[in-house]
Amino acid sequence: LFLPSWIGKTDDFKLPNELSLSFHVGVTNFSGNEILVLIVVPIVLLALTAFFRVSAIGVALRATAESADRASLLGIPVRRLQSVLWGLVGVLAYVTLFLRNGVIGASITSALDSSVLLAALGAAVIGRMERLPTTVFASIGLGIVSEAVFYRWDNDAARPVVITLIIAFALIVPAGTRRLRLHL
């Protein structure tokens, strides 16, 4: 948050392009930072999938999420695993903000913008807080809708549209009945 002011920039600060690649799709130009996002995000998602399905720590974390008491009775160190999970969340948050800074830029107002949290929590609600693939596809869909509304009208119109979509999904697909499941 304070990096721009430390280096003497008071307006929005954007990291320079580290990749000298670029390509065009229609009228949209994808620069090095956007290409970096297109490369890093699938790698991180595949690494997370492998971590939670293959590694002993990932399987133990899934067991802890299912029932912390039962996992503790089976000898799984629940508190230690929660610390590992929070460390992983911190690393993912750093990677997210680093990639976002390269594409959008950094300012205190954009870092504290409620629409970022709204989209993330909305995707988690749509994924019912249990299905990572559903959450990923929901976040992509909410991002596309949010950006389409932003480019058509403005940022103030995007929040009500995203909130309406989240509420509509929660009302249309009640918990415990039908679930939107996407398997990788």
JOBELVEN-V768887 format. One record per residue. N is the residue number from 1. RES is the residue in three letters. PHI is phi as a letter, one per 40 degrees, with the letter a starting at -180 (NA if undefined). PSI is psi in whole degrees, -180 to 180 (* if undefined). Layout:
{{N/RES/PHI/PSI} {N/RES/PHI/PSI}}
This chain:
{{1/LEU/NA/-37} {2/PHE/c/-1} {3/LEU/d/-45} {4/PRO/d/-41} {5/SER/c/-31} {6/TRP/c/-31} {7/ILE/b/10} {8/GLY/g/11} {9/LYS/b/128} {10/THR/b/-20} {11/ASP/c/-169} {12/ASP/d/136} {13/PHE/b/129} {14/LYS/b/135} {15/LEU/c/146} {16/PRO/c/158} {17/ASN/c/122} {18/GLU/c/-26} {19/LEU/b/135} {20/SER/c/14} {21/LEU/c/155} {22/SER/a/155} {23/PHE/a/164} {24/HIS/b/140} {25/VAL/b/106} {26/GLY/g/-121} {27/VAL/c/0} {28/THR/c/130} {29/ASN/b/127} {30/PHE/b/113} {31/SER/c/-173} {32/GLY/c/-39} {33/ASN/c/-40} {34/GLU/c/-38} {35/ILE/c/-37} {36/LEU/c/-40} {37/VAL/c/-45} {38/LEU/c/-24} {39/ILE/c/-47} {40/VAL/c/-42} {41/VAL/c/-49} {42/PRO/c/-34} {43/ILE/c/-44} {44/VAL/c/-42} {45/LEU/c/-42} {46/LEU/c/-39} {47/ALA/c/-40} {48/LEU/c/-43} {49/THR/c/-46} {50/ALA/c/-40} {51/PHE/c/-47} {52/PHE/c/-20} {53/ARG/c/-29} {54/VAL/b/-44} {55/SER/c/153} {56/ALA/c/-38} {57/ILE/c/-42} {58/GLY/c/-42} {59/VAL/c/-40} {60/ALA/c/-37} {61/LEU/c/-40} {62/ARG/c/-40} {63/ALA/c/-39} {64/THR/c/-38} {65/ALA/c/-33} {66/GLU/c/-49} {67/SER/a/105} {68/ALA/c/-38} {69/ASP/c/-45} {70/ARG/c/-42} {71/ALA/c/-39} {72/SER/c/-39} {73/LEU/c/-28} {74/LEU/c/0} {75/GLY/g/11} {76/ILE/c/127} {77/PRO/c/90} {78/VAL/c/-47} {79/ARG/c/-39} {80/ARG/c/-40} {81/LEU/c/-34} {82/GLN/c/-36} {83/SER/c/-40} {84/VAL/c/-43} {85/LEU/c/-43} {86/TRP/c/-35} {87/GLY/c/-42} {88/LEU/c/-42} {89/VAL/c/-40} {90/GLY/c/-43} {91/VAL/c/-44} {92/LEU/c/-37} {93/ALA/c/-40} {94/TYR/c/-47} {95/VAL/c/-41} {96/THR/c/-49} {97/LEU/c/-34} {98/PHE/c/-47} {99/LEU/c/-39} {100/ARG/c/-38} {101/ASN/c/-38} {102/GLY/c/-30} {103/VAL/c/-49} {104/ILE/c/-36} {105/GLY/h/165} {106/ALA/b/133} {107/SER/a/160} {108/ILE/c/-36} {109/THR/c/-38} {110/SER/c/-30} {111/ALA/c/-31} {112/LEU/c/14} {113/ASP/c/132} {114/SER/c/-18} {115/SER/c/-28} {116/VAL/c/-47} {117/LEU/c/-38} {118/LEU/c/-47} {119/ALA/c/-41} {120/ALA/c/-47} {121/LEU/c/-35} {122/GLY/c/-42} {123/ALA/c/-38} {124/ALA/c/-37} {125/VAL/c/-44} {126/ILE/c/-37} {127/GLY/c/5} {128/ARG/f/26} {129/MET/f/22} {130/GLU/b/-21} {131/ARG/b/108} {132/LEU/c/-44} {133/PRO/c/-41} {134/THR/c/-41} {135/THR/c/-40} {136/VAL/c/-48} {137/PHE/c/-34} {138/ALA/c/-39} {139/SER/c/-37} {140/ILE/c/-46} {141/GLY/c/-45} {142/LEU/c/-36} {143/GLY/c/-42} {144/ILE/c/-45} {145/VAL/c/-43} {146/SER/c/-45} {147/GLU/c/-36} {148/ALA/c/-43} {149/VAL/c/-40} {150/PHE/c/-45} {151/TYR/c/-27} {152/ARG/c/-44} {153/TRP/b/-95} {154/ASP/a/180} {155/ASN/c/-30} {156/ASP/c/-26} {157/ALA/c/-20} {158/ALA/c/-40} {159/ARG/c/-49} {160/PRO/c/-34} {161/VAL/c/-44} {162/VAL/c/-42} {163/ILE/c/-42} {164/THR/c/-42} {165/LEU/c/-42} {166/ILE/c/-46} {167/ILE/c/-42} {168/ALA/c/-43} {169/PHE/c/-42} {170/ALA/c/-33} {171/LEU/c/-36} {172/ILE/c/-41} {173/VAL/b/86} {174/PRO/c/152} {175/ALA/c/140} {176/GLY/g/-11} {177/THR/b/-107} {178/ARG/c/145} {179/ARG/b/141} {180/LEU/c/108} {181/ARG/b/127} {182/LEU/b/120} {183/HIS/b/139} {184/LEU/c/*}}
